[in-house]
Amino acid sequence: MALGTSDCPELARDLLLGLVDLIYPHGTLRSWGSVEKFVIAVRPMTKALGNAGFTGGAGQLTRSVLAEYWLGADAQRESETRRMLESRDAGTSGLRPEVRQIVTGRRHFHRPKSQPFTPYSETEWDRLIRACRTLADSSLASYRAALAAAAEGADLPLGCHWPPSPNDLRRFLSQHDPLARDQVGRLLGQSSKTTRTRFGLPEARAELFPTPEVVIAYQLLFGAYTGIVPDGIDGLGLGDIDWAGDSTVLLDYVKGRTAKESVNLPKRAIGLLERWLEHSALLRSFCPPSARERLWVRHRPSAGVVAETMRISDISVRAWIRRYELLDDNGQLMAIHRQRIRTTYHVRRDRRAWYGSSRATIDPNHSPQVEGDRYLTVGTAAQRQAVEAIIEDAQADLLRRAQPPVVLADDDITAVIRDLPQASARLGLDDDAGRWRARRVHGRLRRPAHGPARSGRQAVPGPAVGLPALSARGVLSAARGEPAATQGVLRAAVETSAG
């Protein structure tokens, strides 16, 4: 990687040498994304110190110069440059004693405690997925049309001085490397400007070879379909794909902070993978052997190479959002966090696919508390309301089952019906209401709502056939006014018949 800075070259060299000792197996940095963050941290430090007049290396740093920079930097930049200086000093002992003391001492800033990502709302998720699908589908359709046009074109002799047709140009590109514009112009015997304006070379190249923008759409869709961690998606290769039949794919990926893991791809992720392999087949045929085995190959004309395989930076993703004008619910540009896509995937995933395991493991490296906090309790307002309603129903069901059953025999039922008129008179009901209530209670006790009549001596759930059996209209209203008398209506009748 080229650092791309001329400020404080000696300091930049010492920082990068310290970074080398932090990379595995010498250190703990295992992923390219982590190394890239440290390299990015070198630029602002060398630029700031260079503007302040510093020109030396790490051994010439003073306590005041270093403290002044760290006080003006954020917690991440301080942590990364501190680790590189400490690593360099461990191998050379080149720092001054007072500088070594501040490097190994207490940090000026502490990183705030991170909060779990909240899932995207339904409308934001739909807009994101729709934009990615539209771009992926349209680019694949253009690729197929360009291949069909190339098959109809004619071969171009090298050094020709006449403008080729669109079909001939696409045939020429499909047979040669996707070189830069001036190189293709030399092969066609034309200048770079003429190639750009008359032949339509950029359009033909974008149709035949996937660009970084197209790869971003495919990667975001793949993460939304599988829930794989972002660094695992970035590091995928063709050797990680195990085709176990026509409709089953086992994918191996490396999680940056743990180890190698595997996942069975869902059906729509398999379809997306097949379309991407088709879309990148032509570009992959021109790649060198080291890049040919990487999954996410793309061509950037300004890079000067056939294909790029490194991780797509967050800056490119933000530029992609601006170009396609993806907005959130507040009308602002949507913030795309690839980790947040993983969180949304797990929140939306159907819980019935967990197959009743003892603990539905989203991530085997998480404790149940962390997993619950990050994936099970984070949801939309409608989802939280639905979960609360389920909990309330379950609690009510447990309370109902905990109440003792009311056991009634046929003789007890007869006694209840016989003494019901006296109970109705004591409650202030007229004779017609009492007789109607007796017939209604007798029918409910003799025959359930669904099923044959009860015979013999059997247990009936208390709330269903006990006192709430008299819960309609006037009986319930009177019973609510006299709870003690109501409680004795059935018991007194049962005890009288039993005596």
N, C-alpha and C positions, 0 to 999 in steps of 0.2 A: 504494500500500500504506500502510495506517495503522500507524504505529510502535507505538501503544498504550502509551506510557509518558509520565509527567509529570516524571520525574527529569532534571535538567540539560537543559532544552530547548535552551539555546544550544549546548551541546556536541553534542547529538544533531543539531542543524541543521548544524553544521560537519562532522560525520562524514558525514552524508548528502550534503552538497555535495561533499565529497571523493570519495564513491562515484560521483557523477555523472561525474566526470572519469576514472574507471576503466572506465566502460562504453564498449564499442565504438560509434563509431569513435575516440573520444578515448583509450580504453584497451584493455585486452586481454580484458575480461569480455564474453563473447558469448552466454552462455546464461542463462535466467531462474533456473535452479538456483544458479548461482554468485552472482548478484546477491542472491538470497534468503539465502544464507549470510552475506553481509556485513551485510545488514539485521538478521539475527538477532543478529549479534555486537555491534550497537549497544546492545541492551537491557541485557545484563549489565554493560557498562561504565558506562553512565549510572546504573544502579541502584546499583552498588558505590560509585561516586564520590559520588552523591547521599547515600547512607547515611553516608559519611565527612565530609559537610558541604560538599562542593564544589558551587558553584552557577553558575560561570562557563562560558565557552566554551573553545575550543581555545587561544585566545591567553592565557588565564589559567592554563593548566596549568603545573605546576612539575615539576621533575625527580623529586623525591621522590614526589609523588602518582602520577605516571605509572609510575615504577619499582615502587612498591608494588602497583599493580594488576596489572602484567604478571607480577610474581613470583608472584601468586596465581592467575593465569589459566593456561590450557593453551596449547600451541603454536599451535593454530589461531586462538584468539581473539586472541592477541598478534599473529600475522601479519596478520590481517584489519584490526584497528584500527590497526596500524602503517602499513599501506598507505593507509588512508583519511586519516590525519593527514598523511602525507607528501604525498599528492596535494593535500590542501587547502592545505598550506604552499607547494607549488610554484606555486599560482595567486595566493596572497595574501601569502606571507612573513609570516604572522601569528604564528608560533610564536616563543617566546623562544629565544635562541641555545643555551642549555644544553639546552632541550627538543628543539630541532632536532638537536642532536648525539646525543642518545639515540635519537631516532626513526630517524635514518639510520645509526646505529651497529650494533654487534653485537647479535644477538638473545639474549635470555635463555634461550630454549628453542629447540631445533631439532627439527623433526618427525622421528620415527623413520622409518627406511627401510621403506617399505611392502612387504608380502608379497603375492604373488598369492593370490587367493581359491581355496580348495580346493572341489571340487565337493561337492554334497550327496550323501549316501549313497543307496543304492537305496531304502531304506525311507522316508527323509525326503522324497525326491523323489516317491515314490508318494503319500505323505500330502498333500503340497502340491498336486500336480496333481489329486488326487481331491477335495480341498476346493474348489478353484477351479472345477472342472467341475460339482460339485454345486450350488454357489451360482449359477453362470451359467445352468445348465440350469433350475433351479427358478425363478429370477427371470424368465427368458424365458417359461416356461410360465405363470407368473402374469400376465405382461403380455398374452399371447395370450388368456387366460381373461377378463381385465378388458376387453379390447377387445370380445370377444364379448358380455360382459354389458352394455357400453355400447351396443352395437347394439340390444339388446333393451329398453333403458330409454326413458323418455319425457323430452321437454324440460321443463325447470323454468322457470316464469316467475320473473323477478327479484322479490324481495321476498316470496316465499311464506313462510308462517309454520307450515308443517307439516313434519315430518321426512320427507325423501325416502327411497325404497327404495335399497338398495345399487346396483342397476342404474341408477337415475336419477342417483345421485350420481356414478357413474363416467362416465355420459354427459355430465354437466355438466362434470366435470373435463377430459374429452377435447375439449371445445369451448372451454375457457377456459384462461388461463395458470395454471400451478401456483403460485398466489399463497399468501401466508402464511395461517395459520388464521383470524385476525381479519378479513382481507379477504374470504375466502370466506364467513365468517359474516355479514358485512354484506350481501353479495350475496344470501344466502339469508334475510336477515331474522332471523338468530339470533345469540346471543352466542358469543364465542370458546369458552367452557367447554362450552356446549351442543353446538357443532359438534364438539368433540373427543370428548365422551363418548357422544353419541347417534348421530351420523352415520357414525362410522368413517372420518373424513377422512384421518388419517395412513396407515391401511392402504391405502385406495384410492389415495392419492398415491404410495405406495411401489410399488404394483403397476403403475401407469401410467408413472411416470417413474423412470429408473434413479438409484439413490443412489450416493454415493461408495464404499460397500462393494462394490456390484456392479461398479463400474468397476475397483476394485483387482483383483478376481478376473479380469476380462477382460484387464487389462494384464499381470498375472503370467502368464496362459496365453499371451498373444501373445508375450511375451518368451521363454517356454519353447519355443514352436513355431518361432520365427524366429531367436533369438539376436541381435536388434538391441539396440544399446546403450540404456540406460534413458532418456537425454536425447533420443535419436532417437524413442523411442516416445511420450514426453510431448509432443513438438512436431509430431506428425502432424496433417495436415489432409486434407480430402476431395480437394483438388487434388493430393495426393501419390500418390493411388491411380490407377494406369493399368490399366484392364480390357482386357487383350489377348485377349479371347475369353471363353468360359464357364468355363474351368478354369485360366486363366493370369492372374496379376496381378503387375505390376511396381510395386514400392513404392519411392518416393523418401523419404529421411529425411536429416536433418542431424545429423552427429556433432559434438558441441559443440566439441571441440578440433581438428577438422580442417575438413571441408567436406561438401558434399552427396554422398551415396552412394545406390546402388540395390541392390535385391535381388529375386529372383524368389521369391514366397511359396510355401511347400509347400502341399500340398492341405489339410491340416487347419487351417493358418493362414487359408487362404481361406474355409473353412467358418466359422471363428470370426469372421472379419471380416464375413461376410454376416449372421450372427446378430446381431452387435452393431449393424450398420446398421439392421436391422429393429427391434431393441429400443429404439434411441434415436430412431427416426423421429418419433414423436409429440412428444417434448420438443424435437427439433430444429426442428419446425415453429413453435414459439413463441419460439425464440431470436432475438435481434437479428442483423442481417447479419454483424456482426463475429464473433460466436460460432457462427453456423450452420455455418461452413466448418471449424471445428475438429472433430477426430474424437472426442475423449473428453469429451463434454458430460454433465453430471449435475446433478441438482437437490438442493440441501441446504435444507430448510425454514428453518433458522435463519439462513441467509445473507441473506435478504431480496431475492434476485435470482432471475430465472427459471432461469438455468443458470450453472454454474461451468465454466471451461475451464483454469484454471491447474494447475500440477503438483501432484499429491497428495503431501503431505509424508510423511517417514518416521515422524513421530509418528502419523499416521493409519494407516499400515501396521502399526505395532506395536499400536495399539488393535484393529485388525482381527484380528491374530493372537490377542490375548487373548480376544476375543469368541468366536472359533471354536475356541479351545483347540488350536492346532497345536503339537505337541510334537516335540522332536528325539529322537535315539536315547538320550540321557541322561535323558529324562523332563522336561526343562526346556522353557520356551517357545521355539519355533523362532525363530532370528534370520534374518529375511528381508532379504537384500541383493540388490537387483535386478542388480547387477554379478555377483554369485555365480551367479545364474540363467543369465546369459550364459556364464559359465565352464562350468557343468554342461552346457549345451546343446552346446558344442563338444567336451567330453569324450565325450559320449554319441553324437555324430553319427557316422553310418556313414562310414568312410573310403573306401568304394567310390564314394561320390558325388563324390569329388574329381576324377574323370575323368583320372587319370594326369598331372596337370600337373607341370612341372619343379619347382615348389615349391608344395605345397598351402597356399595363402594363406588363413589365417583372417582376418587383418586386414592390408590392404596398408600400413598405417602402422607396422607392427611389423617389426623386424629378425628374421631367422631365429632368433637366440639368444633374444630376448624371447618370440617366439611359441612356441618349444620349451619354454622354462621355464614359461610360464604355461598352456599348453594341452595339450602333448603329454606332459610328464613328470608332470603333476598328475593323479592318478587314484586309484582305490580299490586296496586290496591285491590283490584278485583280478585287476584289470586289469594291475597291474604284474607280477604273477606270470606272466600269460599272455604279456606282452611279453618277459619274460626267457626263457621257454621257446622263443619264436619265434627269439630271437637265438641261443640255444644250438643249436637245430636247424640254423640257417643256418651257424654256425661249423663244426659237425661236417660238414655237407655240403661246405663249402669245403675242409676238410682231406682228406676222402675223394677229392675230385676232383683235389687236388694230388699224390696219390701216383701213381707211374708205372704204366702198365698192364703186365700180364703177357701176353706174346705167346707162344702155343703153336700149333704145327702138329700135324697128325695123327700124324706120326712121333714128335714129342715126347710126345704123350699116350700113345702105345703104349709108349714107353720108360718113362714114369712108372709105368704100370700093371704092366709087367714087373718093374721093380725094387722095387715097393712091398712085396712079401713080405720082401726082405732088409732094407728100412728098418724094417718092422714088427718083425722079429727083433732088430734093433739097438736098437729102442725098448722091447723086452721084451714084445711082444704075441704071442699064440698064433696058430696058422695059421688057425683059423676066423675070428678077428677080422680078420686080414690079408686073407683072401679076401673077406670081407663088405665091408671098407673099399675094396678094389680095385674091386669092382662098383659101390659107391656113388660113388666118385670118378669112375669111368669114365662113369657115367650123368650126373653133374653136368657134367662137362667136355664131353660130347658133346651134351647137350641142355639149354638153359636152363630155368628154372622156368616161363617163359611164352614160347612161340615155337618156331620150327623148330630142328632141329639145326644146330650151327655147322659150316660147311664151309670148307675152305681154311685159309689163314693169316690170323688176325684178332686184334684186340686185345680183351682181356677186362679189365675193371677189377680191379686188383690185390687189394683186400680181399675182393671177391666170389668170385673163382675161384682166387686164389693160395693162400697159406698158410692163410687162414681156411676154405678148402674142406675142410681136415682138422680142423675145429674141433669135431666132435661126439665126445662121450664120451671113450674112452681115448686116442685119438691126441692130442687137445688137451691132456689132462692130462699126458701124457708130454712133449709138446713144450714145455709151460710149464716143466718141470723142466730141460730141456736145450735152451736157445734156439739154441746154436751148431749142434748136431747137427740140429735141426729145420730151421734155415735152409738146410742143405745137402742136405736130402732131395730136393727137386725139382731144385735146381741140378745136383747130381751126376748125377742120372739124365739130365737134359737134355744135359749136356756129354758123357756117355758115348755117348748115341745120336747126338749130332752128330759125335763123333769116328769 
